[in-house]
């Protein structure tokens, strides 16, 4: 009985849950400013609507590369009193603050795109360890509550970040800009967001204390044998298994060239071929007895994902396709179809940009409330998988509503459905994973799970432009139809996770 008790983590009260996730409030302010304003910034600096997906590629590509690496490293880091996850919180927050402060001073599209890359990399450096931090600090019966609190902070931070330009406009700050310039409402919002982000992350760093490596080992002694399983599996694989990935990359590149598709699609081919080369190198490292190296570890863990993670990956892929479509296209859709102007220099377009900030604050505010008041009760009655499916259907209805109404005020109703779906997307998959993954490798698996958040974003950023230009030129409203359809696919996939999940 004493041994079982020793392996149980202490139960956290509400103050502990608050401190563990409060830093995410600041991180999400950064993401909200990025999501609600970067299309506006790019178009204000002279980008056409057809070029927006290409300019947004930096964000998901950065997450794809950064999160597995940070997850792998944070599982193996211990810097004394600073711990293993908190060093990454702090480093990412400092870099993100610098990017937010510099963004309004962008002298052109290239500088803005580079700062977006830096901002997203920095936010991902902080965000990925926060996901694993909940699993590190909480016992299994508190995982749902922990990720619900984290989602509430995500929603609250996103509301604050999304509303900044709208509030500043009503306080008398100029919302207009000269051609090629950025409005003061956006400029001051990014500056305030950078300061708040840093202070929020510092709160978590200073008010929490991580379990030392020996304590974590005591909590999860049964998992010790799992650490080398990925390396053993990788060493047993044939090097020929890497060739289909390389061939797929070459095929995509040839299709782009033959059909004269958007040049951004070459990126998909490069990623496929790059993964094949990584597999080839990782197999060589594992066979040479270097299976604990970062490349071999990440590739081995990716190929040896637990079954529940593989099923959730399909759900995530289609869920995040819809979200990225929304972040890229909501401003031009609302400006053109609900405010009657597609000209970034017009007052109507800038007013639409502010209204999009309000709409984004609505769905994030709904998510914050739903995470605490709705999801735990639904999950208790229906199970996590069915709850997730129901929420995704509500989100699909919200996206479909954009195509039905032309009244900008009624879009708030659409955002309620999207907000419930957003709450579930942020909470349910991670609660399921944290309770079913080996805790000693929680960081790297959470980072690898982000691949299925990033891949659909890359697909949208590279392919959606070609689809829209070929079938719906100058009609961005149809992107909302695509978003509704992908959420419905994700909802049906959620039902296949099983009743007991």
Buried (B, 14 or more C-beta within 10 A) or exposed (E): EEEEEEEEBEEBEEEBBBBBBBBBBBBBBBBBBBBBBBBBBBBBBEBEBBBBBBBBBBBBBBBBBBBBBBBBBBBEBEEEEBBBBBBBBBBBBBBBBBBBBBBBEBEEBEBBBBBBBBBBBBBBBBBBBBBBBBBBBBBBEBBBBBBBBBBBBBBBBBBBBBBBBBBBBEEEBEBEBEEEBBBBBBBBBBBBBBBBBBBBBBBBBEBBEBBEBEEBBBBBEEBEEBBEBBBEBBBEBEEEBBEEBBEBBBEBBEEBEEEEBBEBBBBBBEBBBBBBEBBBBBBBBBBEEBBBBBBBBBBBBBBBBEEBBEBBBBBBBBBBBBBBBBBBBBBBBBBBBBBEBBEBBBEBBBBBBBBBBBBBBBBBBBBBBBBBEBBBEBBEEBBBBBBBBBBBBBBBBBBBBBBEBEEBEEBBBBBBBBBBBBBBBBBBBBBBBBBBBBBBBBBBBBBBBBBBBBBBBBBBBBBBBBBBEEEBEEEBBBBBBBBBBBBBBBBEBBBEBEEEB
